[in-house]
C-alpha cells in the first residue's frame, strides 16, 4: 500500500540563494527518492513550499522527520497523511 503525505511550509530562503538551495533539494531528492521508491512533486513560490510525497509508510514517515528539521523552511504543516487505496 502506498502512503501519501502532502505538506506546506514557509520558506526561509531569500534572494539569489533560493535558486541554488532549491536546485540542491531537487538534485539530492531525485537520487534518494529513486533509491527508496519514493515519488512526489515539489512546488516553490519563493515564500512557500508545497510537496506531495508517496511511498512505503515507514520510509515516508522517516523522510518527513528529515523534512520537518530542514533549516531552509519553517511552519511545516501536514495537510494530508494517509494510505492511498485504489
The first five atom37 places (N, CA, C, CB, O) and aatype in JSON, in Angstrom:
{
  "aatype": [20, 20, 20, 20, 20, 20, 20, 20, 20, 20, 20, 20, 20, 20, 20, 20, 20, 20, 20, 20, 20, 20, 20, 20, 20, 20, 20, 20, 20, 20, 20, 20, 20, 20, 20, 20, 20, 20, 20, 20, 20, 20, 20, 20, 20, 20, 20, 20, 20, 20, 20, 20, 20, 20, 20, 20, 20, 20, 20, 20, 20, 20, 20, 20, 20, 20, 20, 20, 20, 20, 20, 20, 20, 20, 20, 20, 20, 20, 20, 20, 20, 20, 20, 20, 20, 20],
  "atom_mask": [
    [1, 1, 1, 1, 1],
    [1, 1, 1, 1, 1],
    [1, 1, 1, 1, 1],
    [1, 1, 1, 1, 1],
    [1, 1, 1, 1, 1],
    [1, 1, 1, 1, 1],
    [1, 1, 1, 1, 1],
    [1, 1, 1, 1, 1],
    [1, 1, 1, 1, 1],
    [1, 1, 1, 1, 1],
    [1, 1, 1, 1, 1],
    [1, 1, 1, 1, 1],
    [1, 1, 1, 1, 1],
    [1, 1, 1, 1, 1],
    [1, 1, 1, 1, 1],
    [1, 1, 1, 1, 1],
    [1, 1, 1, 1, 1],
    [1, 1, 1, 1, 1],
    [1, 1, 1, 1, 1],
    [1, 1, 1, 1, 1],
    [1, 1, 1, 1, 1],
    [1, 1, 1, 1, 1],
    [1, 1, 1, 1, 1],
    [1, 1, 1, 1, 1],
    [1, 1, 1, 1, 1],
    [1, 1, 1, 1, 1],
    [1, 1, 1, 1, 1],
    [1, 1, 1, 1, 1],
    [1, 1, 1, 1, 1],
    [1, 1, 1, 1, 1],
    [1, 1, 1, 1, 1],
    [1, 1, 1, 1, 1],
    [1, 1, 1, 1, 1],
    [1, 1, 1, 1, 1],
    [1, 1, 1, 1, 1],
    [1, 1, 1, 1, 1],
    [1, 1, 1, 1, 1],
    [1, 1, 1, 1, 1],
    [1, 1, 1, 1, 1],
    [1, 1, 1, 1, 1],
    [1, 1, 1, 1, 1],
    [1, 1, 1, 1, 1],
    [1, 1, 1, 1, 1],
    [1, 1, 1, 1, 1],
    [1, 1, 1, 1, 1],
    [1, 1, 1, 1, 1],
    [1, 1, 1, 1, 1],
    [1, 1, 1, 1, 1],
    [1, 1, 1, 1, 1],
    [1, 1, 1, 1, 1],
    [1, 1, 1, 1, 1],
    [1, 1, 1, 1, 1],
    [1, 1, 1, 1, 1],
    [1, 1, 1, 1, 1],
    [1, 1, 1, 1, 1],
    [1, 1, 1, 1, 1],
    [1, 1, 1, 1, 1],
    [1, 1, 1, 1, 1],
    [1, 1, 1, 1, 1],
    [1, 1, 1, 1, 1],
    [1, 1, 1, 1, 1],
    [1, 1, 1, 1, 1],
    [1, 1, 1, 1, 1],
    [1, 1, 1, 1, 1],
    [1, 1, 1, 1, 1],
    [1, 1, 1, 1, 1],
    [1, 1, 1, 1, 1],
    [1, 1, 1, 1, 1],
    [1, 1, 1, 1, 1],
    [1, 1, 1, 1, 1],
    [1, 1, 1, 1, 1],
    [1, 1, 1, 1, 1],
    [1, 1, 1, 1, 1],
    [1, 1, 1, 1, 1],
    [1, 1, 1, 1, 1],
    [1, 1, 1, 1, 1],
    [1, 1, 1, 1, 1],
    [1, 1, 1, 1, 1],
    [1, 1, 1, 1, 1],
    [1, 1, 1, 1, 1],
    [1, 1, 1, 1, 1],
    [1, 1, 1, 1, 1],
    [1, 1, 1, 1, 1],
    [1, 1, 1, 1, 1],
    [1, 1, 1, 1, 1],
    [1, 1, 1, 1, 1]
  ],
  "atom_positions": [
    [[0.84, -1.18, 0.0], [0.0, 0.0, 0.0], [0.89, 1.25, 0.0], [-0.96, -0.01, 1.22], [1.91, 1.3, 0.69]],
    [[0.5, 2.22, -0.76], [1.23, 3.48, -0.88], [0.73, 4.46, 0.17], [1.09, 4.08, -2.31], [-0.48, 4.63, 0.36]],
    [[1.67, 5.11, 0.85], [1.34, 6.12, 1.86], [1.68, 7.49, 1.27], [2.11, 5.86, 3.2], [2.76, 7.68, 0.72]],
    [[0.76, 8.44, 1.39], [0.93, 9.77, 0.82], [0.91, 10.84, 1.9], [-0.15, 10.05, -0.22], [0.09, 10.8, 2.82]],
    [[1.82, 11.8, 1.78], [1.84, 12.97, 2.66], [1.87, 14.21, 1.77], [3.07, 12.94, 3.64], [2.63, 14.29, 0.8]],
    [[1.04, 15.17, 2.12], [1.06, 16.49, 1.48], [1.26, 17.51, 2.58], [-0.26, 16.77, 0.64], [0.52, 17.53, 3.57]],
    [[2.26, 18.37, 2.4], [2.52, 19.41, 3.41], [2.8, 20.74, 2.73], [3.69, 19.01, 4.32], [3.12, 20.81, 1.55]],
    [[2.67, 21.79, 3.51], [3.07, 23.14, 3.1], [3.98, 23.7, 4.19], [1.82, 24.07, 2.86], [3.9, 23.3, 5.35]],
    [[4.86, 24.64, 3.8], [5.75, 25.27, 4.76], [6.12, 26.66, 4.28], [7.02, 24.42, 4.99], [5.9, 27.02, 3.12]],
    [[6.69, 27.44, 5.18], [7.13, 28.79, 4.84], [8.63, 28.76, 4.57], [6.79, 29.81, 5.98], [9.41, 28.28, 5.4]],
    [[9.02, 29.27, 3.42], [10.43, 29.28, 3.03], [11.22, 30.28, 3.87], [10.56, 29.61, 1.55], [10.73, 31.36, 4.2]],
    [[12.45, 29.91, 4.19], [13.39, 30.81, 4.84], [14.49, 31.23, 3.88], [14.0, 30.14, 6.08], [15.46, 31.87, 4.27]],
    [[14.33, 30.86, 2.6], [15.32, 31.19, 1.58], [15.03, 32.57, 1.01], [15.32, 30.14, 0.45], [13.88, 32.95, 0.83]],
    [[16.1, 33.31, 0.74], [15.93, 34.67, 0.25], [16.84, 34.94, -0.93], [16.2, 35.67, 1.36], [17.94, 34.4, -1.03]],
    [[16.37, 35.79, -1.82], [17.19, 36.31, -2.91], [17.81, 35.24, -3.78], [18.26, 37.15, -2.36], [17.19, 34.22, -4.08]],
    [[19.05, 35.49, -4.17], [19.72, 34.61, -5.12], [20.05, 33.25, -4.53], [20.98, 35.27, -5.62], [20.23, 32.29, -5.28]],
    [[20.13, 33.15, -3.22], [20.43, 31.85, -2.61], [19.29, 30.85, -2.8], [20.72, 32.02, -1.13], [19.53, 29.65, -2.78]],
    [[18.08, 31.33, -2.98], [16.92, 30.45, -3.09], [17.05, 29.47, -4.24], [15.65, 31.26, -3.25], [16.8, 28.28, -4.07]],
    [[17.43, 29.95, -5.41], [17.53, 29.07, -6.58], [18.54, 27.95, -6.36], [17.93, 29.87, -7.82], [18.28, 26.8, -6.7]],
    [[19.69, 28.29, -5.79], [20.72, 27.27, -5.54], [20.23, 26.24, -4.52], [22.01, 27.93, -5.04], [20.48, 25.05, -4.69]],
    [[19.55, 26.69, -3.48], [19.05, 25.76, -2.47], [17.97, 24.85, -3.04], [18.51, 26.54, -1.27], [17.96, 23.65, -2.77]],
    [[17.07, 25.41, -3.82], [16.01, 24.59, -4.41], [16.61, 23.58, -5.37], [14.96, 25.49, -5.14], [16.18, 22.43, -5.39]],
    [[17.6, 23.98, -6.15], [18.25, 23.03, -7.06], [18.93, 21.92, -6.26], [19.29, 23.75, -7.96], [18.9, 20.76, -6.67]],
    [[19.53, 22.26, -5.15], [20.15, 21.25, -4.28], [19.11, 20.26, -3.76], [20.88, 21.92, -3.11], [19.35, 19.06, -3.74]],
    [[17.96, 20.78, -3.34], [16.87, 19.92, -2.88], [16.46, 18.96, -3.99], [15.65, 20.76, -2.41], [16.31, 17.76, -3.75]],
    [[16.29, 19.47, -5.19], [15.87, 18.64, -6.32], [16.92, 17.58, -6.63], [15.62, 19.51, -7.56], [16.59, 16.41, -6.79]],
    [[18.19, 17.98, -6.7], [19.27, 17.04, -7.03], [19.36, 15.91, -6.01], [20.6, 17.76, -7.12], [19.42, 14.74, -6.37]],
    [[19.37, 16.27, -4.73], [19.5, 15.26, -3.68], [18.27, 14.36, -3.6], [19.75, 15.92, -2.33], [18.38, 13.14, -3.48]],
    [[17.1, 14.97, -3.66], [15.88, 14.18, -3.51], [15.64, 13.27, -4.7], [14.67, 15.09, -3.31], [15.1, 12.18, -4.54]],
    [[16.03, 13.69, -5.89], [15.85, 12.84, -7.07], [16.63, 11.54, -6.89], [16.31, 13.57, -8.35], [16.09, 10.46, -7.14]],
    [[17.88, 11.64, -6.48], [18.7, 10.44, -6.28], [18.17, 9.59, -5.12], [20.17, 10.82, -6.01], [17.99, 8.38, -5.26]],
    [[17.91, 10.24, -3.97], [17.47, 9.49, -2.8], [16.11, 8.85, -3.04], [17.41, 10.41, -1.58], [15.91, 7.68, -2.73]],
    [[15.19, 9.63, -3.59], [13.83, 9.11, -3.82], [13.85, 7.9, -4.74], [12.94, 10.2, -4.41], [13.14, 6.92, -4.49]],
    [[14.64, 7.95, -5.8], [14.71, 6.83, -6.73], [15.23, 5.58, -6.02], [15.61, 7.17, -7.93], [14.74, 4.48, -6.26]],
    [[16.21, 5.74, -5.15], [16.77, 4.58, -4.46], [15.83, 4.02, -3.41], [18.09, 4.95, -3.81], [15.94, 2.85, -3.04]],
    [[14.9, 4.83, -2.91], [13.99, 4.41, -1.84], [12.56, 4.13, -2.31], [13.96, 5.47, -0.77], [11.7, 3.79, -1.5]],
    [[12.31, 4.28, -3.6], [10.96, 4.03, -4.12], [9.96, 5.11, -3.76], [10.47, 2.72, -3.6], [8.77, 4.83, -3.62]],
    [[10.44, 6.34, -3.61], [9.58, 7.47, -3.26], [9.33, 8.3, -4.52], [10.22, 8.34, -2.13], [10.25, 8.54, -5.3]],
    [[8.09, 8.73, -4.7], [7.76, 9.65, -5.78], [7.08, 10.87, -5.19], [6.84, 8.96, -6.85], [6.63, 10.85, -4.04]],
    [[7.02, 11.94, -5.98], [6.36, 13.12, -5.47], [6.54, 14.32, -6.36], [6.85, 13.43, -4.11], [7.08, 14.23, -7.46]],
    [[6.08, 15.45, -5.85], [6.18, 16.71, -6.57], [6.42, 17.82, -5.55], [4.9, 16.99, -7.41], [5.84, 17.82, -4.47]],
    [[7.29, 18.77, -5.93], [7.63, 19.9, -5.06], [7.29, 21.19, -5.78], [9.13, 19.87, -4.66], [7.63, 21.37, -6.95]],
    [[6.61, 22.09, -5.08], [6.33, 23.44, -5.61], [7.0, 24.45, -4.68], [4.78, 23.71, -5.73], [6.98, 24.3, -3.46]],
    [[7.59, 25.49, -5.29], [8.26, 26.54, -4.54], [7.85, 27.88, -5.11], [9.81, 26.37, -4.58], [7.95, 28.1, -6.31]],
    [[7.37, 28.78, -4.24], [6.86, 30.08, -4.71], [7.72, 31.25, -4.26], [5.44, 30.28, -4.24], [7.31, 32.4, -4.41]],
    [[8.88, 31.0, -3.71], [9.78, 31.97, -3.1], [9.34, 32.36, -1.7], [9.88, 33.2, -3.97], [10.13, 32.93, -0.95]],
    [[8.12, 32.09, -1.34], [7.63, 32.32, 0.02], [7.24, 31.01, 0.71], [6.43, 33.26, 0.01], [7.32, 30.9, 1.94]],
    [[6.83, 30.04, -0.08], [6.32, 28.79, 0.48], [6.79, 27.59, -0.34], [4.8, 28.81, 0.55], [7.13, 27.69, -1.52]],
    [[6.8, 26.46, 0.34], [6.98, 25.16, -0.3], [5.66, 24.42, -0.16], [8.17, 24.35, 0.33], [4.92, 24.61, 0.81]],
    [[5.37, 23.58, -1.12], [4.28, 22.61, -1.02], [4.81, 21.34, -1.66], [2.93, 23.12, -1.72], [5.43, 21.37, -2.72]],
    [[4.57, 20.23, -1.0], [5.1, 18.97, -1.53], [4.15, 17.83, -1.24], [6.48, 18.67, -0.95], [3.54, 17.76, -0.17]],
    [[4.04, 16.96, -2.21], [3.33, 15.7, -2.05], [4.36, 14.6, -2.27], [2.11, 15.58, -3.05], [5.07, 14.6, -3.28]],
    [[4.44, 13.66, -1.34], [5.36, 12.53, -1.48], [4.6, 11.25, -1.19], [6.57, 12.67, -0.53], [3.65, 11.23, -0.41]],
    [[5.04, 10.17, -1.85], [4.37, 8.9, -1.63], [5.37, 7.76, -1.74], [3.23, 8.71, -2.63], [6.36, 7.84, -2.46]],
    [[5.07, 6.71, -1.0], [5.91, 5.52, -0.98], [5.53, 4.66, 0.21], [7.41, 5.9, -0.92], [4.42, 4.77, 0.75]],
    [[6.45, 3.8, 0.62], [6.26, 2.96, 1.78], [6.06, 3.84, 3.02], [7.46, 2.0, 1.98], [6.76, 4.84, 3.19]],
    [[5.12, 3.49, 3.89], [4.78, 4.36, 5.03], [5.98, 4.63, 5.94], [3.68, 3.73, 5.84], [6.2, 5.78, 6.32]],
    [[6.74, 3.61, 6.29], [7.89, 3.83, 7.18], [8.91, 4.77, 6.52], [8.56, 2.5, 7.54], [9.48, 5.63, 7.19]],
    [[9.13, 4.6, 5.24], [10.07, 5.45, 4.51], [9.57, 6.89, 4.47], [10.27, 4.93, 3.08], [10.35, 7.82, 4.68]],
    [[8.29, 7.07, 4.21], [7.72, 8.42, 4.13], [7.75, 9.09, 5.51], [6.28, 8.38, 3.59], [8.04, 10.28, 5.6]],
    [[7.45, 8.37, 6.55], [7.48, 8.96, 7.9], [8.91, 9.37, 8.27], [6.92, 7.96, 8.95], [9.11, 10.43, 8.87]],
    [[9.9, 8.56, 7.93], [11.3, 8.91, 8.2], [11.71, 10.12, 7.37], [12.23, 7.71, 7.89], [12.41, 11.0, 7.87]],
    [[11.28, 10.17, 6.12], [11.58, 11.32, 5.27], [10.93, 12.59, 5.82], [11.1, 11.06, 3.83], [11.56, 13.64, 5.82]],
    [[9.7, 12.5, 6.29], [9.04, 13.68, 6.86], [9.77, 14.18, 8.1], [7.59, 13.35, 7.21], [9.82, 15.39, 8.33]],
    [[10.33, 13.3, 8.89], [11.1, 13.74, 10.05], [12.31, 14.56, 9.6], [11.57, 12.52, 10.9], [12.64, 15.57, 10.23]],
    [[12.96, 14.14, 8.53], [14.09, 14.92, 7.99], [13.61, 16.25, 7.42], [14.83, 14.11, 6.9], [14.23, 17.28, 7.66]],
    [[12.52, 16.22, 6.69], [11.97, 17.44, 6.08], [11.59, 18.44, 7.15], [10.75, 17.11, 5.2], [11.89, 19.63, 7.03]],
    [[10.93, 17.99, 8.2], [10.49, 18.89, 9.27], [11.66, 19.57, 9.98], [9.65, 18.13, 10.28], [11.5, 20.65, 10.54]],
    [[12.82, 18.96, 9.97], [14.0, 19.52, 10.62], [14.9, 20.31, 9.67], [14.8, 18.42, 11.27], [15.93, 20.82, 10.09]],
    [[14.53, 20.41, 8.42], [15.34, 21.14, 7.43], [15.28, 22.63, 7.74], [14.84, 20.86, 5.97], [14.2, 23.21, 7.89]],
    [[16.44, 23.25, 7.84], [16.54, 24.66, 8.22], [16.19, 25.64, 7.1], [17.93, 24.94, 8.68], [16.22, 26.85, 7.32]],
    [[15.85, 25.14, 5.93], [15.5, 26.03, 4.81], [14.04, 26.45, 4.82], [15.82, 25.35, 3.5], [13.61, 27.26, 3.99]],
    [[13.27, 25.9, 5.77], [11.87, 26.3, 5.88], [11.4, 26.13, 7.31], [10.99, 25.47, 4.93], [12.08, 25.55, 8.15]],
    [[10.21, 26.66, 7.58], [9.62, 26.59, 8.91], [8.11, 26.4, 8.77], [9.96, 27.87, 9.75], [7.57, 26.44, 7.66]],
    [[7.45, 26.21, 9.89], [5.98, 26.05, 9.9], [5.51, 24.94, 8.96], [5.31, 27.37, 9.51], [4.58, 25.14, 8.18]],
    [[6.15, 23.79, 9.05], [5.73, 22.65, 8.23], [4.36, 22.19, 8.74], [6.78, 21.47, 8.3], [4.21, 21.81, 9.9]],
    [[3.39, 22.24, 7.86], [2.02, 21.86, 8.21], [1.58, 20.72, 7.32], [1.05, 23.07, 8.1], [1.42, 20.89, 6.11]],
    [[1.37, 19.57, 7.91], [0.91, 18.41, 7.14], [-0.58, 18.56, 6.92], [1.24, 17.07, 7.87], [-1.37, 18.64, 7.86]],
    [[-0.96, 18.58, 5.66], [-2.37, 18.72, 5.29], [-3.05, 17.37, 5.06], [-2.49, 19.57, 4.04], [-4.26, 17.23, 5.23]],
    [[-2.24, 16.39, 4.67], [-2.81, 15.05, 4.44], [-1.7, 14.04, 4.68], [-3.41, 14.91, 2.98], [-0.57, 14.21, 4.22]],
    [[-2.04, 12.98, 5.39], [-1.13, 11.86, 5.6], [-2.0, 10.61, 5.71], [-0.23, 12.06, 6.9], [-2.69, 10.39, 6.71]],
    [[-1.97, 9.8, 4.67], [-2.86, 8.63, 4.68], [-2.43, 7.6, 3.64], [-4.3, 9.06, 4.41], [-1.73, 7.92, 2.68]],
    [[-2.86, 6.37, 3.86], [-2.63, 5.36, 2.84], [-3.57, 5.61, 1.66], [-2.83, 3.92, 3.42], [-4.72, 6.02, 1.84]],
    [[-3.08, 5.35, 0.49], [-3.92, 5.51, -0.7], [-4.47, 4.15, -1.09], [-3.12, 6.14, -1.89], [-3.74, 3.16, -1.12]],
    [[-5.74, 4.11, -1.37], [-6.37, 2.87, -1.8], [-6.85, 3.03, -3.22], [-7.54, 2.48, -0.86], [-7.24, 4.12, -3.65]],
    [[-6.83, 1.96, -3.93], [-7.29, 2.01, -5.33], [-8.79, 1.99, -5.43], [-6.73, 0.86, -6.12], [-9.33, 2.02, -6.53]]
  ]
}
